[in-house]
Amino acid sequence: MSPLIESFIAHFGEMGSRWGINRTVGQIYALLLVSENPLHADDIGDTLGISRSNVSISLKELEAWQLVRRTRKLGDRREYYGTLGSVWDIFKAVAAERRRREVEPTLSMLRQALLEPAASTSEHYALERMREMYELAELANNWFDELQRLSPESLLQLMRLGSKVQKLLTLKERTVVALNGMGG
């Protein structure tokens, strides 16, 4: 393995804990990402110097995140693993899984909480704050649905707009203020 690839794999392993996965899962994913062909578990373990059982557990986690595809080769009983097609497919899969694991349970909890009547002034305040959080999370969730339907090309264009969107919104606000000032 070249020093460049080794460095990339080591970095993904280190970053794993910050992303909510363990080091081995991050390393395996990085190896699969930069491998031209799908790899079987023995190759992964040998390349990274990790046990077959650790490889197996890590691959199951990557499958749960829907980040790897399992395939077979004609005449070979082993299972081979590779990553999803494009980096956009990977981005969408990670975002969808984070949404499923983090956003949806929070929205569900907030929906339940907002059904409860306030029993005190402090609960009234707390429910208002929860309502604000729910509305923002729901808006972001709906926006995410729209983003998931975009093609990679459209997503790239949207991301490249960056600060131009902010400038457009600022211009819109100034126009609205100016028009309201003329009418009054």
Salt bridges, closest charged atoms under 4 A:
ASP42 OD1 - ARG52 NE 3.17
ASP43 OD2 - HIS40 NE2 3.06
GLU63 OE2 - ARG70 NH2 2.75
ASP76 OD2 - ARG78 NH2 2.96
GLU79 OE2 - ARG70 NH1 3.06
GLU79 OE2 - ARG72 NH2 3.24
GLU97 OE2 - ARG100 NH2 2.46
GLU97 OE2 - ARG101 NE 2.76
GLU102 OE2 - ARG98 NH2 2.82
GLU104 OE2 - ARG99 NE 3.70
GLU128 OE2 - ARG131 NE 3.69
GLU132 OE1 - ARG129 NH1 3.62
GLU138 OE1 - ARG111 NH2 3.69
ASP145 OD1 - ARG99 NH1 2.65
GLU146 OE2 - ARG149 NH2 2.86
